[in-house]
């Protein structure tokens, strides 16, 4: 069995007060972190789900999914003392490929 991993930075017991809701697409995680760092946000709670913030809005048969997601979001806001929520949607840059659009919005 490998040795336990020890993080470079010690555990931070302070709640960040920031919640970021974004798509779970692994191709955008590093760009999201990079973008947030430009805003000075490096310590935040993450709520990543297919469709990101679009999953908060019910549409057609997705009503139950949106309701469950809103409850999870409300729980995080209350339990973690969230003061700021960032909703991050993704799509192609002006000259980017169309497949960069979130599959949940197509």
C-alpha positions as CSV (number, residue, x, y, z in Angstrom):
1,X,0.0,0.0,0.0
2,X,1.4,3.4,-0.9
3,X,2.2,6.0,1.8
4,X,-0.4,8.6,2.6
5,X,-0.4,11.7,0.5
6,X,0.6,14.9,2.4
7,X,-0.6,18.1,0.8
8,X,1.9,21.0,0.4
9,X,-0.4,23.5,2.1
10,X,-1.9,22.6,5.5
11,X,-5.6,22.2,5.9
12,X,-7.3,25.6,6.2
13,X,-10.1,25.5,8.7
14,X,-11.5,28.9,7.6
15,X,-14.6,28.7,5.5
16,X,-14.0,30.5,2.2
17,X,-17.4,32.2,2.0
18,X,-17.4,31.7,-1.8
19,X,-19.3,29.1,-3.7
20,X,-18.5,28.4,-7.4
21,X,-21.2,26.6,-9.4
22,X,-19.8,25.3,-12.7
23,X,-20.0,22.5,-15.2
24,X,-18.3,19.2,-14.2
25,X,-16.6,18.9,-17.6
26,X,-13.0,18.1,-16.7
27,X,-11.7,20.1,-19.7
28,X,-12.7,23.4,-18.0
29,X,-11.5,22.9,-14.4
30,X,-8.1,24.4,-14.8
31,X,-9.3,27.4,-16.9
32,X,-12.0,28.0,-14.2
33,X,-9.3,28.0,-11.5
34,X,-7.2,30.3,-13.6
35,X,-10.1,32.7,-14.3
36,X,-11.1,32.8,-10.6
37,X,-7.4,33.5,-9.6
38,X,-7.5,36.6,-11.8
39,X,-10.4,37.8,-9.5
40,X,-8.3,37.0,-6.4
41,X,-10.4,33.9,-5.6
42,X,-8.2,30.9,-4.8
43,X,-10.1,29.4,-1.8
44,X,-13.6,28.4,-2.6
45,X,-16.3,25.7,-2.3
46,X,-17.1,24.0,-5.5
47,X,-20.4,22.6,-6.7
48,X,-19.7,21.1,-10.1
49,X,-22.5,19.3,-12.0
50,X,-23.3,18.7,-15.7
51,X,-24.7,22.0,-16.9
52,X,-23.3,24.0,-14.0
53,X,-25.6,26.8,-13.0
54,X,-28.0,25.9,-15.8
55,X,-28.9,22.8,-13.7
56,X,-30.6,25.1,-11.2
57,X,-33.3,25.9,-13.7
58,X,-36.0,23.4,-14.4
59,X,-36.9,22.6,-18.0
60,X,-39.2,19.8,-19.1
61,X,-38.4,16.5,-17.5
62,X,-35.4,17.9,-15.7
63,X,-37.7,19.5,-13.0
64,X,-36.8,17.0,-10.3
65,X,-33.0,17.3,-11.1
66,X,-33.2,21.1,-10.8
67,X,-35.1,20.9,-7.6
68,X,-32.6,18.5,-6.0
69,X,-29.7,20.6,-7.2
70,X,-31.2,23.8,-5.8
71,X,-31.6,22.0,-2.4
72,X,-28.0,21.0,-2.5
73,X,-27.0,24.5,-3.3
74,X,-29.1,26.0,-0.5
75,X,-27.6,23.5,1.9
76,X,-24.0,24.6,1.0
77,X,-24.9,28.3,1.3
78,X,-26.4,27.8,4.7
79,X,-24.0,25.2,6.2
80,X,-20.8,26.8,4.9
81,X,-21.8,30.5,5.5
82,X,-21.5,31.3,1.8
83,X,-21.5,35.1,1.1
84,X,-20.7,35.1,-2.6
85,X,-21.9,32.8,-5.3
86,X,-20.2,32.7,-8.8
87,X,-22.2,31.1,-11.6
88,X,-19.8,30.0,-14.4
89,X,-21.2,28.9,-17.8
90,X,-18.9,27.7,-20.6
91,X,-19.0,27.8,-24.4
92,X,-16.6,28.5,-27.3
93,X,-14.5,31.6,-27.6
94,X,-15.4,33.8,-30.6
95,X,-13.0,31.8,-32.8
96,X,-13.3,28.5,-30.8
97,X,-14.9,25.2,-31.7
98,X,-18.6,24.7,-31.3
99,X,-18.1,21.6,-29.2
100,X,-16.8,23.8,-26.4
101,X,-20.4,24.6,-25.7
102,X,-21.7,22.8,-22.6
103,X,-23.5,19.6,-23.7
104,X,-26.3,20.4,-21.3
105,X,-27.3,23.5,-23.3
106,X,-27.2,22.0,-26.8
